[in-house]
Amino acid sequence: MVAVESVAHPRYGRSFMAAKKRKYFGTDGVRGVANQVPMTPEFVLRLGQAAAQVLVTKTRGEGRSRPRCVIGKDTRCSGGMLEAALTAGLNSAGVDVVLCGVLPTPGVAYLVTQEKADFGAVISASHNPFYDNGVKFVGGDGYKLTDEQELAIEAAMEVELTDRVRNGEVGGVSVLADAQERYIQLAIGSMQGRRLDGLRIALDNANGAASVTSTEALRRLGAEVQVFHSSPDGVNINENCGCTHGEIIEGIVKSTGVQVGVSHDGDADRVLLCDETGSRLSGDELIAVAAASMLRKGTLNQNTVVATVMSNYGLDELINGLGGRVIRTGVGDRYVIAAMRAQDLNFGAEESGHIVFRDHVTTGDGLIAALQVLRIMMETGEPLSELRKVLTPFPQVKRNLRVKAKPPEEELVKAQALVVETEQKLGGLGRVLLRYSGTEPLIRLLVEGRDPEYIERQADRIVEAIREQIGE
């Protein structure tokens, strides 16, 4: 697994990332096949104990003698098993647990702050298939953990637990019955009085955590909502639905004749939107629509957008042309958010659909991101097919290759030579990004430049060089 920290990139002059090894944590918590190493009940129980050692730092207040952790989950059949294991680990370390049940990741982050808990946890594997699951933590401030905190948790797991709490200090369990309703109210409030009356929306909930909350929020705001993939049974989460299957919402929009399609992933921290013609918007187009609107209204802090290295450089041209600037980070919404916090910025996003409106939430939020774009539609009277034209992207080629090993990238000698060759040819009008997935046995390649034929050809050459060395 790989963690990252900011370093200056010699050519682009923006904030990029350098690797730091971690054993269990990836780009979004600990993840694996449920009930197999490492994602076993025994491991998760120990993870809870270690998290308690590292994250319980507050002085107790408001009459509470014990620390508290808020836990939410998505709809996977293994969620209850891992919830019980994590709860047992936390209780055994003297932490009270507040169960929220099925709730989107951003809802958990919000309720951690509302409940004044010491930290929170989400049991989810996001967009992965149902047989995977994971655990990710947020601090008492609602933000995802730092690399240092996750490394400290890993270190605590390696040490035998000898200092156990006494019986009277063992934590208890309670249920937050109105967790979904409180998150729905947060989402509605983010619209600041703007409604969606008469807007026809197709909603794909991925049979996941948004199945109740997104449906309710949109309908209460006055939209006419046709709901799809919103009957979770424990194994159908993300199955041929949701924002990782964008062709599904495209087909739904075309067949229903709605004005916009909204599609989530399993834990609803991401969103994909589809215009009225049945054409999905890229993450960069969503970023561009929101950022351009905020720049024109004067609501974008320091006129600055935070994006990752995966975003198209057409975004820079747009934002710079409107008098703003783009800061780049490594891949992962946690790094986007870290940059936003460091410079007190209020908007940042990943091209993958993690979009953070920090005026409202502390993490990527698929529902609130969708609402902010729908709000722009209502304010301007323009459909998404017109709003998206604000961005003129550079041509891009992306490749994902399954690999049998993940040696350091510099050891991919032939591929790296081709990367250097391509960068030299592109000059300042393009880029090459090569990185391993933090959660899957994949290496991801992106080549961007003005000449689509050249970048296609070079991408094929680089992938073939990697396949010869480490391809499955």
C-alpha positions in Angstrom: 0.0 0.0 0.0 1.1 3.6 -0.6 0.8 6.8 1.3 1.7 10.1 0.0 3.0 13.5 1.1 3.5 16.8 -0.8 6.7 17.5 -2.7 7.4 20.1 -5.4 7.3 18.7 -8.9 10.4 20.0 -10.9 8.5 20.6 -14.2 4.9 21.6 -13.3 5.8 23.7 -10.2 2.7 22.4 -8.3 2.1 20.3 -5.3 2.6 16.6 -6.1 3.2 13.6 -3.9 5.9 11.2 -2.8 5.5 7.6 -1.6 5.7 6.3 1.9 5.1 2.6 2.5 2.3 1.4 4.8 1.4 -2.2 5.6 -2.4 -2.2 5.8 -3.8 1.2 4.9 -4.3 2.2 1.3 -5.6 5.4 -0.3 -8.9 5.0 1.5 -8.6 2.9 4.7 -8.0 -0.8 5.0 -9.7 -3.0 2.4 -9.8 -6.6 1.3 -11.9 -9.6 0.7 -14.3 -9.9 3.6 -13.6 -12.8 6.0 -10.2 -13.4 4.4 -6.8 -12.0 5.6 -6.6 -9.2 6.4 -10.2 -8.3 6.5 -11.2 -10.9 9.1 -13.2 -10.3 12.3 -10.0 -11.0 14.3 -8.1 -8.4 12.4 -10.8 -5.8 12.6 -11.2 -6.3 16.3 -7.5 -5.6 16.8 -7.8 -2.7 14.4 -10.4 -1.2 16.7 -8.2 -1.6 19.7 -5.3 0.0 18.0 -7.4 2.9 16.6 -8.6 3.6 20.2 -5.0 3.8 21.4 -4.1 6.3 18.8 -7.3 8.4 18.3 -8.6 8.8 21.8 -6.9 12.1 22.8 -9.7 14.3 24.0 -10.4 15.2 27.6 -13.9 13.9 28.4 -16.7 16.4 28.5 -20.4 16.9 28.8 -20.7 14.4 31.6 -19.1 11.6 29.6 -16.5 9.4 31.3 -15.6 7.4 28.2 -14.6 8.2 24.6 -17.0 7.6 21.8 -16.8 6.4 18.2 -19.5 6.8 15.6 -19.8 3.8 13.1 -21.7 3.7 9.8 -21.7 1.1 7.1 -22.8 0.4 3.5 -25.1 -2.4 2.5 -22.7 -5.4 2.1 -23.7 -8.6 3.7 -20.4 -8.7 5.6 -21.1 -5.3 7.1 -22.8 -6.6 10.2 -20.0 -9.1 10.9 -17.3 -6.5 10.7 -19.3 -3.9 12.5 -19.6 -6.4 15.4 -15.9 -7.0 15.4 -14.9 -3.4 15.3 -17.4 -2.6 18.0 -16.0 -5.4 20.2 -12.4 -4.1 19.7 -13.4 -0.5 20.6 -15.5 -1.6 23.6 -12.6 -3.7 24.9 -10.5 -0.6 24.7 -13.0 1.4 26.8 -14.7 3.2 23.9 -18.5 3.7 23.7 -19.8 3.0 20.2 -22.7 4.8 18.5 -24.2 2.8 15.6 -25.7 4.7 12.7 -26.5 1.7 10.6 -26.5 2.2 6.8 -25.2 5.7 6.1 -23.1 7.3 3.4 -19.5 8.0 4.4 -20.0 11.8 4.5 -22.9 11.3 6.8 -20.7 9.5 9.3 -18.1 12.3 9.1 -20.8 14.9 9.7 -22.3 13.0 12.7 -18.9 12.5 14.3 -18.7 16.3 14.7 -22.4 16.7 15.7 -22.1 14.0 18.4 -18.8 15.4 19.6 -17.3 11.9 19.2 -13.6 11.3 19.5 -13.5 9.6 16.0 -15.7 7.7 13.5 -15.4 4.6 11.3 -17.1 3.6 8.1 -17.3 -0.1 7.1 -17.3 -0.1 3.4 -15.3 -1.0 0.3 -16.8 1.9 -1.7 -17.1 1.0 -5.4 -15.6 -2.5 -5.0 -17.8 -5.7 -5.4 -19.9 -7.0 -2.5 -17.3 -9.6 -1.5 -14.8 -6.9 -0.6 -15.1 -4.8 2.5 -13.0 -2.3 4.5 -12.7 0.1 7.4 -11.8 3.8 7.2 -11.6 6.2 10.0 -12.3 9.9 10.5 -11.0 12.0 13.3 -13.2 14.0 15.8 -13.1 16.9 13.4 -14.8 14.9 10.7 -11.7 14.8 8.5 -9.9 11.6 7.3 -6.8 10.6 9.2 -3.3 11.8 8.3 -0.6 9.4 7.1 1.0 9.7 10.5 -2.1 8.6 12.4 -2.6 5.6 10.1 1.0 4.6 10.5 0.6 5.0 14.3 -2.4 2.7 14.2 -0.4 0.1 12.2 2.4 0.3 14.8 0.0 -0.1 17.7 -1.3 -3.3 16.0 2.1 -4.9 16.1 2.4 -4.6 19.8 0.7 -7.0 22.1 -2.2 -5.4 24.0 -1.4 -5.8 27.7 -3.0 -2.8 29.4 -6.6 -3.9 29.2 -9.5 -1.8 30.7 -11.3 -3.2 33.8 -14.9 -4.5 33.6 -16.4 -1.2 34.8 -14.5 0.7 32.1 -15.6 -1.5 29.1 -17.4 0.5 26.5 -21.1 0.3 25.7 -23.2 0.4 22.5 -26.0 2.7 21.5 -28.0 3.3 18.3 -28.5 6.7 16.6 -32.0 6.2 15.3 -32.2 9.4 13.3 -28.8 9.2 11.6 -30.2 9.2 8.1 -32.6 12.0 8.8 -29.9 14.2 10.2 -27.8 13.7 7.1 -30.7 14.4 4.8 -31.3 17.7 6.6 -27.6 18.6 6.1 -27.9 17.9 2.4 -31.1 20.0 2.0 -29.5 22.8 4.0 -26.6 22.9 1.6 -29.0 24.3 -1.0 -29.4 27.5 1.0 -33.1 27.8 0.1 -32.8 26.9 -3.6 -35.3 24.2 -4.7 -35.5 21.7 -7.5 -39.2 22.0 -8.3 -40.1 20.3 -11.5 -36.6 19.0 -12.3 -36.8 15.5 -13.7 -34.0 13.3 -12.3 -33.1 9.6 -12.8 -31.2 8.4 -9.7 -29.0 5.3 -9.5 -28.2 4.5 -5.9 -25.9 1.5 -6.7 -27.9 -0.6 -4.2 -25.7 1.1 -1.6 -25.6 3.5 1.3 -27.5 6.3 -0.6 -30.6 4.1 -1.2 -32.7 6.1 1.3 -30.8 9.4 1.8 -30.4 10.6 -1.8 -33.9 9.6 -2.8 -35.4 11.5 0.1 -33.3 14.6 -0.2 -34.0 15.1 -3.9 -37.7 14.5 -3.5 -38.1 16.8 -0.5 -36.4 19.5 -2.6 -39.2 19.2 -5.2 -37.5 17.1 -7.9 -39.4 14.5 -9.8 -37.2 11.5 -9.1 -37.2 8.1 -10.8 -35.2 5.8 -8.6 -33.1 2.8 -9.9 -30.9 0.2 -8.1 -32.1 1.1 -4.7 -33.1 -2.3 -3.3 -29.9 -3.6 -1.6 -29.8 -7.3 -0.7 -26.3 -7.5 0.6 -24.7 -8.8 -2.6 -26.0 -6.5 -5.3 -24.1 -3.3 -4.3 -22.3 -1.9 -7.3 -23.4 -4.8 -9.4 -23.9 -3.5 -12.9 -25.0 -0.2 -11.5 -23.7 2.9 -9.8 -21.1 5.4 -11.0 -18.5 2.8 -11.9 -20.9 1.7 -14.6 -21.7 5.0 -16.2 -23.2 3.4 -19.2 -26.2 2.3 -17.0 -27.2 5.9 -16.1 -26.7 6.9 -19.7 -29.1 4.3 -20.8 -31.6 5.2 -18.1 -31.6 8.9 -19.1 -32.1 8.1 -22.7 -35.0 5.7 -22.0 -36.8 7.9 -19.5 -36.3 11.3 -21.0 -35.3 13.0 -17.8 -33.2 16.2 -17.6 -30.3 14.8 -15.6 -29.0 11.5 -14.3 -27.4 11.1 -10.9 -25.3 8.0 -10.0 -23.5 7.1 -6.8 -21.0 4.5 -5.7 -21.5 2.0 -2.8 -20.8 4.4 0.1 -22.0 7.5 -1.8 -19.0 9.7 -1.4 -18.7 9.9 -5.2 -21.1 11.0 -7.9 -21.5 10.8 -11.7 -23.9 13.1 -13.5 -25.4 12.5 -16.9 -26.8 15.3 -19.1 -30.2 15.2 -20.8 -28.8 13.7 -24.0 -27.7 10.6 -22.1 -24.0 11.6 -22.1 -22.1 11.3 -18.8 -20.0 14.2 -17.6 -16.4 13.5 -16.7 -15.2 14.4 -13.2 -13.2 17.3 -14.6 -16.4 18.7 -16.3 -18.2 18.6 -12.9 -15.2 20.4 -11.3 -15.1 22.9 -14.1 -18.9 23.7 -13.9 -18.7 24.2 -10.1 -15.4 26.1 -10.1 -16.4 28.5 -12.9 -19.7 29.3 -11.1 -17.9 29.9 -7.8 -15.3 32.1 -9.5 -18.0 34.2 -11.2 -20.0 34.5 -7.9 -16.8 35.4 -5.9 -17.4 32.4 -3.5 -14.2 30.4 -4.3 -11.8 31.0 -1.5 -8.6 32.6 -2.8 -9.8 31.9 -6.3 -8.2 28.5 -6.0 -9.3 25.0 -6.9 -7.5 21.9 -5.6 -7.3 19.0 -8.0 -5.2 15.8 -8.3 -2.6 14.9 -10.8 -5.3 13.0 -12.7 -7.2 16.0 -13.7 -7.0 17.3 -17.3 -4.8 20.3 -17.9 -7.7 21.9 -19.8 -8.9 22.6 -16.3 -5.9 24.8 -15.6 -6.5 26.7 -18.8 -10.1 27.4 -17.8 -9.4 28.4 -14.2 -6.4 30.6 -15.1 -8.5 32.3 -17.8 -11.1 33.2 -15.2 -8.5 34.7 -12.9 -8.0 31.7 -10.7 -5.4 29.0 -10.2 -5.2 25.2 -9.7 -3.2 23.4 -7.0 -2.3 19.7 -7.7 -2.1 16.9 -5.2 -1.6 13.1 -5.4 -4.5 10.8 -6.0 -7.0 10.4 -3.1 -9.5 12.8 -1.8 -7.7 12.8 1.6 -4.8 14.6 -0.1 -7.1 17.0 -1.8 -8.7 17.8 1.6 -5.3 18.1 3.3 -4.3 20.8 0.8 -7.6 22.6 1.2 -7.2 22.6 5.0 -3.6 23.8 4.8 -4.5 26.8 2.7 -8.1 27.4 4.0 -9.7 26.6 0.6 -13.3 25.6 0.1 -13.4 23.6 -3.1 -11.4 20.6 -4.4 -12.1 17.4 -6.2 -10.8 14.3 -7.8 -11.5 13.5 -11.4 -13.0 10.2 -10.2 -16.0 12.0 -8.7 -14.9 12.7 -5.1 -16.0 16.4 -4.9 -15.5 18.4 -1.7 -17.6 21.5 -1.0 -15.9 22.3 2.3 -18.4 25.0 3.2 -20.8 22.2 3.8 -18.9 18.9 4.4 -15.4 17.6 5.5 -15.1 14.9 2.8 -16.2 13.9 -0.6 -20.0 13.8 -0.7 -21.8 12.5 -3.7 -25.2 13.9 -2.7 -24.1 17.4 -1.8 -21.9 17.6 -4.9 -24.8 16.6 -7.1 -27.0 19.2 -5.4 -24.5 22.0 -5.9 -24.4 21.3 -9.6 -28.2 20.9 -9.9 -28.4 24.3 -8.1 -26.3 25.9 -10.8 -28.6 24.4 -13.4 -31.6 25.9 -11.7 -29.9 29.3 -11.2 -28.7 29.6 -14.8 -31.6 27.9 -16.5 -29.1 26.0 -18.6 -29.0 22.2 -19.1 -25.9 20.2 -18.3 -25.2 19.7 -22.0 -24.6 23.5 -22.1 -22.9 24.0 -18.7 -20.3 21.3 -19.5 -19.0 23.2 -22.5 -17.2 25.5 -20.2 -14.3 23.0 -20.3 -12.2 22.2 -23.4 -10.1 19.2 -22.3 -6.8 18.2 -23.7 -7.0 14.7 -25.4 -6.2 11.9 -22.9 -5.6 8.2 -23.0 -6.0 6.0 -19.9 -4.9 2.4 -19.5 -5.4 0.0 -16.5 -3.3 -3.1 -16.5 -3.6 -5.9 -14.0 -0.2 -6.9 -12.6 1.2 -9.8 -10.6 3.6 -7.7 -8.6 4.2 -4.0 -7.7 8.0 -3.4 -7.8 9.1 0.3 -7.5 8.2 2.1 -10.6 11.9 3.0 -11.4 12.5 -0.8 -11.8 10.1 -0.8 -14.8 13.2 0.2 -16.9 11.8 -0.1 -20.5 8.5 1.5 -19.5 10.2 4.4 -17.8 12.4 5.0 -20.8 9.3 5.3 -22.9 7.7 7.7 -20.3 10.8 10.0 -20.6 10.7 9.8 -24.4 7.0 10.7 -24.4 7.4 13.6 -21.9 10.2 15.1 -23.9 8.1 15.0 -27.1 5.1 16.5 -25.3 7.1 19.3 -23.7 4.9 21.6 -21.8 1.7 20.7 -23.6 1.1 17.3 -22.0 2.1 14.8 -19.4 2.5 11.1 -18.5 1.3 9.7 -15.2 2.1 6.1 -14.1 1.0 4.8 -10.7 -0.1 1.7 -8.9 -3.7 1.4 -7.6 -3.8 1.6 -3.8 -6.6 -0.9 -3.5 -6.3 -3.3 -6.5 -3.6 -5.2 -8.4 -3.5 -2.6 -11.1 -1.1 -0.1 -12.6 -2.7 3.0 -14.1 -1.4 5.0 -17.0 -2.5 8.4 -18.2 -1.0 10.1 -21.3 -2.3 13.6 -22.1 -1.4 15.8 -25.1 -2.6 17.8 -28.1 -2.0 14.9 -30.6 -4.5 12.1 -30.0 -2.9 9.7 -32.4 0.6 10.1 -30.8 -0.6 9.7 -27.2 -2.6 6.5 -28.2 0.5 5.1 -29.8 2.8 5.9 -26.9 0.2 4.6 -24.3 0.1 1.2 -26.1 3.9 1.0 -26.2 4.2 1.8 -22.4 1.5 -0.7 -21.5 3.2 -3.4 -23.6 6.5 -2.8 -21.9 4.9 -3.1 -18.5 2.9 -6.3 -19.5 6.2 -7.9 -20.6 7.7 -7.3 -17.1 4.9 -7.6 -14.5 1.6 -8.3 -16.4 -0.6 -11.1 -15.2 
